[in-house]
Amino acid sequence: MGKITGFLEIEREDRAYEPAADRVRHYREFLLPLGETETVKQAARCMDCGIPYCHQGCPVNNQIPDWNDLVYHSDWQEAASNLHSTNNFPEVTGRICPAPCEAACTLNIIDLPVTIKSIECTIADKAFAAGWVRPQPPETKTGKRVAVVGSGPAGLACAQQLARVGHDVHVYEKLAQPGGLLRYGIPDFKMEKYIVERRVEQMQAEGVTFHCNMHVGHDVSARKLERDYDAVLLSGGAEHPRDLAIEGRNLRGVHYAMNFLPQQNRRVSGEPLGDVEPILATAKQVVVIGGGDTGSDCIGTSFRQGAVSVTQLEILPMPPENENKELTWPNWPLKLRTSSSQAEGAARDFSVATSRFLGENGEVKELECVRLDAQLKPVPGSEFRIPADLVLLAMGFLHPVQEGMIKDLRVDLDQRGNVKANELDYRTSRPKVFAAGDMRRGQSLVVWAIREGRQAAHAIDKFLMGRTDLPR
């Protein structure tokens, strides 16, 4: 905890945003840090609540009251050590996690939770600035070789854990640079890519080998990895997008969100786009179908590219502005949230289904929509049209891409099409093959992927060595 009476004496203050009119002109991060003095005060608000439900809310089980107390007493280095003991990449979660820990905070009962996410980010950034984050190579090698397929947060977390206990870890990434979703999915204005690059450099110094532009199932067979390595982790994410199979779907200008977002990340980093069709929102009326984080990322990117207007459509009803604490706390509540990208000027509409895309000369020009009732049934006579030059489908992901690696391995799948493996040992139906992250659990949060990567590392180390000292 922090100061015993801190939550009574100190008002909640959180990081502010650079004004929207300024931040839409660039792709840099625009959160304004609180500063060390104010962060110490905010950590002091952590109360002696008896049962710290923030532990339950945090998927990686961060010891939040402990490092809040350390920050309050200005013991930043010990706070950083504590934070890294449960989370390989706190500088990532401190930027992009939705903070279920804050929803579970006891002070959230009165809508004034401790600013856990901001404190976490400050600890992590200070640790890097002070030089406390160093490579941790193993003292001895085990002689065991592990292949990790996919370099997103699950794969990176697992690879780092296994390398630190002496295994020879090789990460296979189909794209040009490591990071997976962290590098190619999350816009730079939410997380700049040096964040990923410095962790990759740390992991290389710890003995991890990265094989980029190496698509398992195409450039190298999954069966070969299974033969050549003592264990294989499948952590390639859930990349099969939900489609909208309606009239006009094949018109030019209708794209999946994840064909749009990675292009801009490549432009910012100077990576060539290759021979793909450029997708740009410049001078266009943009419609984003889907109300989640991916949709918000499309909004923010579209405004920065110079879109004339952006409209976001959500098939579900508008959530309530405030949750009923007695029914939801300490669980994650369903309520209306406005992301920083939505606040930049997007029009939002709820309970709307798209019936068809209308176009001219093969290019999309309008959406024909209908309003839905509480049972998601079309309301007769409620049809309307929205002009659109660019439509981005951000309706989520169904399961991993099964062509190639998964089909070659013939691993069992669950009812949703994900690779089947339990949360105890993360083993698939093939003895040497494990699965973690979105490829196993389905579309989820980065913080859940980190958790699964760490737990899979525990399971793989135990499988290889008969015992393990890695945390679970």
LOKOLKE-304755 format. One record per residue (C-alpha): x, y, z; residue number from 0. Coordinates in pm, whole numbers, plus 50000, padded with zeros to 5 digits. Example, Ala and Ser with C-alpha at 12.3 -4.5 7.8 and 13.67 -1.06 7.14 Angstrom:
((51230 49550 50780) 0)
((51367 49894 50714) 1)
This chain:
((50000 50000 50000) 0)
((50100 50365 49989) 1)
((50014 50625 50254) 2)
((49747 50507 50498) 3)
((49537 50822 50454) 4)
((49653 50898 50100) 5)
((49328 50808 49929) 6)
((49147 51055 50158) 7)
((49391 51341 50110) 8)
((49505 51318 49746) 9)
((49285 51367 49441) 10)
((49317 51124 49150) 11)
((49528 51270 48868) 12)
((49611 51082 48550) 13)
((49815 51143 48237) 14)
((49669 51401 47999) 15)
((49659 51397 47620) 16)
((49818 51640 47379) 17)
((49528 51838 47225) 18)
((49354 51653 46941) 19)
((49420 51932 46692) 20)
((49793 51889 46752) 21)
((49827 51514 46790) 22)
((49648 51425 46465) 23)
((49935 51596 46281) 24)
((50188 51328 46374) 25)
((50228 50959 46460) 26)
((50421 50998 46785) 27)
((50289 50906 47129) 28)
((50085 51192 47273) 29)
((50035 51098 47638) 30)
((50180 51361 47870) 31)
((50357 51192 48165) 32)
((50265 51295 48517) 33)
((50623 51341 48629) 34)
((50799 51175 48920) 35)
((50661 51395 49200) 36)
((50298 51355 49098) 37)
((50344 50981 49037) 38)
((50468 50941 49394) 39)
((50155 51120 49518) 40)
((49931 50896 49307) 41)
((50103 50584 49440) 42)
((50030 50713 49790) 43)
((49657 50672 49715) 44)
((49689 50291 49717) 45)
((49494 50196 50026) 46)
((49510 49916 50282) 47)
((49203 49750 50133) 48)
((49254 49410 50295) 49)
((49194 49207 49980) 50)
((49371 49371 49683) 51)
((49130 49289 49402) 52)
((49373 49452 49159) 53)
((49562 49120 49178) 54)
((49252 48945 49047) 55)
((49199 49205 48776) 56)
((49556 49187 48644) 57)
((49612 48885 48414) 58)
((49986 48875 48490) 59)
((49916 48914 48865) 60)
((50130 49223 48911) 61)
((50202 49290 49280) 62)
((50043 49631 49252) 63)
((50018 49736 49619) 64)
((50382 49636 49668) 65)
((50527 49852 49394) 66)
((50288 50136 49475) 67)
((50435 50138 49825) 68)
((50789 50128 49684) 69)
((50715 50424 49457) 70)
((50560 50615 49747) 71)
((50888 50567 49934) 72)
((51085 50660 49616) 73)
((51251 50319 49595) 74)
((51217 50315 49217) 75)
((51478 50050 49143) 76)
((51316 49796 49376) 77)
((50976 49888 49230) 78)
((51111 49815 48882) 79)
((51253 49483 49000) 80)
((50920 49386 49155) 81)
((50727 49490 48843) 82)
((50953 49291 48610) 83)
((50917 48982 48829) 84)
((50562 48933 48699) 85)
((50562 49118 48365) 86)
((50828 49095 48094) 87)
((50711 49409 47917) 88)
((50556 49660 48162) 89)
((50645 49950 47932) 90)
((50404 49791 47680) 91)
((50115 49726 47917) 92)
((50171 50068 48073) 93)
((50080 50212 47733) 94)
((49821 49988 47571) 95)
((49655 49776 47839) 96)
((49290 49870 47913) 97)
((49379 49839 48283) 98)
((49139 49578 48425) 99)
((49339 49627 48745) 100)
((49195 49976 48779) 101)
((48843 49846 48726) 102)
((48909 49602 49013) 103)
((49063 49865 49242) 104)
((48867 49916 49564) 105)
((48863 50291 49499) 106)
((48683 50224 49171) 107)
((48371 50172 49382) 108)
((48357 50552 49387) 109)
((48499 50588 49032) 110)
((48837 50711 49157) 111)
((49073 50414 49119) 112)
((49446 50438 49174) 113)
((49619 50534 48846) 114)
((49785 50193 48830) 115)
((49855 50193 48456) 116)
((50029 50532 48463) 117)
((50238 50436 48766) 118)
((50339 50112 48594) 119)
((50447 50299 48280) 120)
((50646 50551 48483) 121)
((50830 50275 48670) 122)
((50917 50096 48346) 123)
((51029 50410 48163) 124)
((51239 50522 48461) 125)
((51402 50178 48475) 126)
((51513 50208 48113) 127)
((51630 50568 48156) 128)
((51834 50475 48466) 129)
((51994 50174 48297) 130)
((51839 49919 48532) 131)
((51700 49708 48247) 132)
((51990 49492 48137) 133)
((52023 49158 47955) 134)
((51999 48857 48187) 135)
((52188 48581 48003) 136)
((52192 48238 48168) 137)
((52491 48120 48367) 138)
((52475 47776 48206) 139)
((52318 47624 47896) 140)
((52082 47326 47907) 141)
((52156 47195 47558) 142)
((51784 47202 47476) 143)
((51653 47384 47168) 144)
((51310 47547 47149) 145)
((51136 47697 46844) 146)
((50885 47976 46904) 147)
((50656 48046 46607) 148)
((50536 48406 46617) 149)
((50702 48706 46780) 150)
((50398 48877 46929) 151)
((50370 48934 47305) 152)
((50307 48566 47387) 153)
((50601 48444 47180) 154)
((50837 48713 47306) 155)
((50747 48654 47672) 156)
((50793 48280 47639) 157)
((51120 48315 47448) 158)
((51269 48551 47704) 159)
((51177 48329 47997) 160)
((51319 48016 47835) 161)
((51641 48186 47723) 162)
((51707 48310 48076) 163)
((51709 47954 48212) 164)
((51957 47837 47950) 165)
((51759 47700 47655) 166)
((51862 47778 47299) 167)
((51555 47968 47176) 168)
((51482 48044 46810) 169)
((51191 48274 46722) 170)
((51037 48245 46375) 171)
((50857 48552 46243) 172)
((50690 48571 45901) 173)
((50728 48950 45873) 174)
((51039 49163 45831) 175)
((51078 49266 46197) 176)
((50999 49100 46533) 177)
((50703 49214 46741) 178)
((50396 49073 46571) 179)
((50088 49271 46673) 180)
((50302 49505 46883) 181)
((50492 49620 46576) 182)
((50246 49582 46291) 183)
((49905 49614 46452) 184)
((49927 49884 46720) 185)
((49972 50234 46573) 186)
((50284 50431 46659) 187)
((50076 50705 46822) 188)
((49977 50450 47086) 189)
((50319 50287 47117) 190)
((50632 50390 46930) 191)
((50833 50100 46793) 192)
((51159 50170 46977) 193)
((50970 50016 47270) 194)
((50972 49680 47089) 195)
((51316 49721 46934) 196)
((51500 49770 47263) 197)
((51338 49459 47409) 198)
((51438 49258 47102) 199)
((51797 49382 47148) 200)
((51785 49276 47513) 201)
((51657 48931 47418) 202)
((51926 48888 47153) 203)
((52187 48968 47419) 204)
((52024 48699 47633) 205)
((52075 48443 47357) 206)
((51745 48448 47163) 207)
((51786 48406 46785) 208)
((51530 48573 46559) 209)
((51451 48437 46212) 210)
((51247 48704 46029) 211)
((51086 48677 45687) 212)
((51046 48312 45774) 213)
((50684 48198 45740) 214)
((50641 47862 45911) 215)
((50420 47643 45695) 216)
((50546 47817 45377) 217)
((50920 47896 45394) 218)
((50993 47620 45643) 219)
((50768 47329 45735) 220)
((50624 47296 46082) 221)
((50714 46926 46077) 222)
((51081 47020 46026) 223)
((51072 47239 46336) 224)
((50912 46955 46525) 225)
((51197 46725 46416) 226)
((51481 46971 46474) 227)
((51379 47115 46812) 228)
((51312 46964 47152) 229)
((50993 47170 47186) 230)
((50787 47401 46966) 231)
((50555 47681 47079) 232)
((50278 47799 46847) 233)
((50210 48165 46927) 234)
((50113 48309 46592) 235)
((49799 48491 46702) 236)
((49438 48479 46579) 237)
((49461 48638 46236) 238)
((49155 48508 46052) 239)
((48929 48818 46039) 240)
((48551 48817 46062) 241)
((48416 48907 45719) 242)
((48096 49083 45612) 243)
((47957 48872 45330) 244)
((47703 49109 45180) 245)
((47634 49252 44837) 246)
((47914 49479 44718) 247)
((48181 49322 44940) 248)
((48419 49298 44642) 249)
((48404 49669 44557) 250)
((48737 49852 44565) 251)
((48775 50049 44885) 252)
((48640 49780 45121) 253)
((48928 49639 45326) 254)
((49005 49447 45641) 255)
((49141 49670 45917) 256)
((49454 49457 45943) 257)
((49533 49519 45579) 258)
((49514 49892 45652) 259)
((49689 49940 45987) 260)
((50019 49757 45920) 261)
((50076 49964 45608) 262)
((50093 50286 45808) 263)
((50324 50128 46065) 264)
((50555 50033 45778) 265)
((50542 50387 45639) 266)
((50636 50535 45976) 267)
((50930 50298 46019) 268)
((51045 50328 45659) 269)
((50981 49963 45580) 270)
((50878 49905 45215) 271)
((50514 49812 45154) 272)
((50607 49560 44887) 273)
((50369 49490 44602) 274)
((50047 49532 44802) 275)
((49780 49787 44706) 276)
((49829 50107 44911) 277)
((49530 50180 45135) 278)
((49499 50546 45238) 279)
((49223 50752 45398) 280)
((49353 51083 45260) 281)
((49066 51312 45145) 282)
((48815 51029 45188) 283)
((48493 50970 45378) 284)
((48582 50672 45594) 285)
((48344 50426 45758) 286)
((48478 50185 46019) 287)
((48258 49883 46091) 288)
((48330 49751 46439) 289)
((48348 49928 46773) 290)
((48650 49773 46944) 291)
((49017 49867 46982) 292)
((49101 49779 46622) 293)
((48825 50007 46501) 294)
((48957 50290 46719) 295)
((49306 50239 46576) 296)
((49157 50271 46227) 297)
((48992 50598 46330) 298)
((49309 50755 46467) 299)
((49513 50643 46166) 300)
((49250 50774 45923) 301)
((49249 51120 46083) 302)
((49629 51134 46068) 303)
((49619 51041 45701) 304)
((49383 51333 45635) 305)
((49037 51176 45615) 306)
((48750 51415 45544) 307)
((48527 51235 45795) 308)
((48523 50913 45994) 309)
((48209 50727 46102) 310)
((48220 50420 46326) 311)
((47932 50172 46320) 312)
((47862 49924 46598) 313)
((47608 49643 46565) 314)
((47544 49628 46942) 315)
((47336 49881 47140) 316)
((47505 50176 47307) 317)
((47624 50065 47653) 318)
((47524 50260 47963) 319)
((47747 50553 48058) 320)
((47798 50411 48408) 321)
((47795 50057 48539) 322)
((47609 49931 48845) 323)
((47898 49882 49088) 324)
((47698 49647 49308) 325)
((47653 49409 49015) 326)
((47989 49437 48838) 327)
((48275 49538 49068) 328)
((48551 49410 49079) 329)
((48492 49260 48734) 330)
((48544 49444 48406) 331)
((48227 49647 48345) 332)
((48033 49692 48024) 333)
((47993 50068 47987) 334)
((48035 50340 47727) 335)
((48398 50428 47671) 336)
((48542 50688 47438) 337)
((48894 50620 47314) 338)
((49142 50895 47238) 339)
((49096 50824 46866) 340)
((48717 50847 46887) 341)
((48756 51178 47071) 342)
((48947 51317 46774) 343)
((48621 51371 46589) 344)
((48465 51040 46486) 345)
((48089 51005 46454) 346)
((47966 50693 46633) 347)
((47643 50509 46570) 348)
((47512 50205 46758) 349)
((47259 49929 46680) 350)
((47340 49951 46310) 351)
((47382 49668 46059) 352)
((47521 49715 45709) 353)
((47296 49557 45444) 354)
((47505 49617 45133) 355)
((47782 49824 44980) 356)
((47690 50043 44686) 357)
((47942 50164 44430) 358)
((48020 50324 44097) 359)
((48273 50198 43844) 360)
((48373 49920 44082) 361)
((48449 50152 44375) 362)
((48251 50180 44698) 363)
((48045 50500 44734) 364)
((47778 50427 44996) 365)
((47668 50189 45267) 366)
((47306 50088 45296) 367)
((47231 50032 45664) 368)
((46940 49942 45889) 369)
((46879 50005 46256) 370)
((46840 49712 46495) 371)
((46617 49658 46796) 372)
((46727 49521 47131) 373)
((46714 49166 46991) 374)
((46941 49271 46700) 375)
((46648 49240 46458) 376)
((46611 49494 46173) 377)
((46362 49772 46248) 378)
((46119 49800 45952) 379)
((46146 50132 45770) 380)
((46472 50233 45943) 381)
((46695 50194 45639) 382)
((46945 50474 45566) 383)
((47260 50534 45366) 384)
((47607 50663 45455) 385)
((47853 50800 45196) 386)
((48188 50620 45197) 387)
((48504 50620 44989) 388)
((48685 50380 45222) 389)
((48532 50108 45440) 390)
((48742 49933 45704) 391)
((48616 49604 45850) 392)
((48719 49585 46216) 393)
((48477 49324 46346) 394)
((48725 49104 46525) 395)
((48898 48776 46451) 396)
((48753 48426 46442) 397)
((49057 48201 46497) 398)
((49414 48146 46375) 399)
((49484 48108 46006) 400)
((49469 47732 45964) 401)
((49619 47695 45618) 402)
((49985 47599 45627) 403)
((50134 47538 45970) 404)
((49826 47424 46163) 405)
((49701 47193 45889) 406)
((50050 47051 45836) 407)
((50084 46968 46206) 408)
((49729 46831 46229) 409)
((49694 46952 46586) 410)
((49350 46925 46742) 411)
((49136 47240 46737) 412)
((48869 47354 46980) 413)
((48509 47434 46885) 414)
((48604 47788 46785) 415)
((48888 47680 46557) 416)
((49173 47770 46794) 417)
((49462 47534 46865) 418)
((49346 47311 47149) 419)
((49561 47321 47464) 420)
((49473 47365 47830) 421)
((49599 47627 48077) 422)
((49783 47375 48291) 423)
((50054 47255 48053) 424)
((49972 47437 47723) 425)
((50042 47115 47532) 426)
((49865 47042 47206) 427)
((49768 46700 47075) 428)
((50127 46658 46952) 429)
((50371 46571 47235) 430)
((50645 46829 47163) 431)
((50415 47109 47046) 432)
((50269 47377 47276) 433)
((50035 47670 47207) 434)
((49982 48005 47382) 435)
((49833 48348 47330) 436)
((49556 48430 47084) 437)
((49634 48118 46881) 438)
((49513 47915 47181) 439)
((49262 48140 47361) 440)
((49128 48343 47068) 441)
((49134 48719 47019) 442)
((49230 48883 47347) 443)
((49449 49144 47517) 444)
((49825 49188 47502) 445)
((49844 49140 47879) 446)
((49672 48801 47847) 447)
((49921 48703 47577) 448)
((50212 48793 47807) 449)
((50057 48582 48083) 450)
((50013 48284 47852) 451)
((50366 48316 47715) 452)
((50510 48313 48067) 453)
((50298 48016 48173) 454)
((50384 47826 47854) 455)
((50753 47885 47931) 456)
((50699 47730 48273) 457)
((50532 47428 48111) 458)
((50798 47387 47839) 459)
((51087 47414 48086) 460)
((50925 47151 48306) 461)
((50864 46929 48002) 462)
((51229 46956 47895) 463)
((51400 46938 48235) 464)
((51155 46747 48456) 465)
((51134 47046 48691) 466)
((51133 47425 48665) 467)
((51209 47733 48870) 468)
((51024 47961 48632) 469)
((50717 48134 48781) 470)
((50381 48023 48656) 471)
